[in-house]
Amino acid sequence: MKENTPRQLSSICVYCGSSKGVDPVYEATAIRLGQILAEQNIRLIYGGGSVGLMGLVAAATLDAGGSVTGIIPRFLEEREVMLKSVDDLIVTENMHERKMLMFQRSDAFIALPGGIGTLEEVVEMMTWAQLGQHRKPVLLANTNRFWSPLLELLNHMRAQGFIRPETEVPYLVADSIEDAIPKLEKACLECPEASPSAIPVERM
């Protein structure tokens, strides 16, 4: 397995849907990301379920010999069918505790396609970075141009003066899942002590 980079990228939080979506490319992308995480010796931090894309990325990571931490609130144990085979499983009392633990245990964040929960989670990490609360890179895996409407909205916010240069929102975009880890590693190497606004913003 590959050694970690000088600024260790040892764990990545993956936000994604509890459904698989209608296009098989989403399923293939989740599986491939799990394989890549295992190959790169990067621990997966995720929502703890066994269904949808979240179950696929976790199972693929484990099948490839990788490490997985699942963090799930107690009330979702049955709805998202908690994956008990992960090597590190944490059951929280509520969503707030779950999200804070996912943040604390991760060096970076990837958002695969998903629903309103996925959108809320990744936008929260972008907001925290915008407000100076962390320097961890956030990447949108733009599989099948899934996140393009969000990128268009962000550009619209800039054009209308609601995202200003001094309050830029830091994020990365990868159209291919194969490019995700290299982009996160590059961001970590280039900005180990930089302010969040110095993290590259990739506009579509």
TACORPE-V934345 format. One record per backbone hydrogen bond with DSSP energy under -0.5 kcal/mol. NH is the residue of the N-H (numbers start at 1). CO is the residue of the C=O. Records with the same first field share a line. If there is no record, write none. Layout:
# TACORPE-V934345
NH = CO, CO
This chain:
# TACORPE-V934345
2 = 39
8 = 6
10 = 8
12 = 43
13 = 108
14 = 45
15 = 13, 110
17 = 113
24 = 22
26 = 23
27 = 23
28 = 24
29 = 25
30 = 26
31 = 27
32 = 28
33 = 29
34 = 30
35 = 31
36 = 32
37 = 33
38 = 34
39 = 35
40 = 36
41 = 38
42 = 37
43 = 10
44 = 67
45 = 12
46 = 44, 69
50 = 80, 81
51 = 80
53 = 17, 19
54 = 17
55 = 51
56 = 52
57 = 53
58 = 54
59 = 55
60 = 56
61 = 57
62 = 58
63 = 59
64 = 60
65 = 62
66 = 61
69 = 44
70 = 68, 88
71 = 46
72 = 90
74 = 92
76 = 73
77 = 74
80 = 76
81 = 78
82 = 77
83 = 48
84 = 82
86 = 83
88 = 68
90 = 70
92 = 72, 90
98 = 94
99 = 95
100 = 96
101 = 97
102 = 98
103 = 99
104 = 100
105 = 101
106 = 103
107 = 11
108 = 11
109 = 137
110 = 13
111 = 139
112 = 15, 110
119 = 115
120 = 116
121 = 117
122 = 118
123 = 119
124 = 120
125 = 121
126 = 122
127 = 123
128 = 124
129 = 125
130 = 126
131 = 127
132 = 129
133 = 128
139 = 109
140 = 172
141 = 111, 139
142 = 140, 174
143 = 141
145 = 142
146 = 143
148 = 145
151 = 147
152 = 148
153 = 149
154 = 150
155 = 151
156 = 152
157 = 153
158 = 154
159 = 155
160 = 156
161 = 158
162 = 157
163 = 157
164 = 162
167 = 164
168 = 165
170 = 168
171 = 200
172 = 138
174 = 140
179 = 176
180 = 177
181 = 177
183 = 179
184 = 180
185 = 181
186 = 182
187 = 183
188 = 184
189 = 185
190 = 186
191 = 187
192 = 189
198 = 195
199 = 196
202 = 171, 200
203 = 201
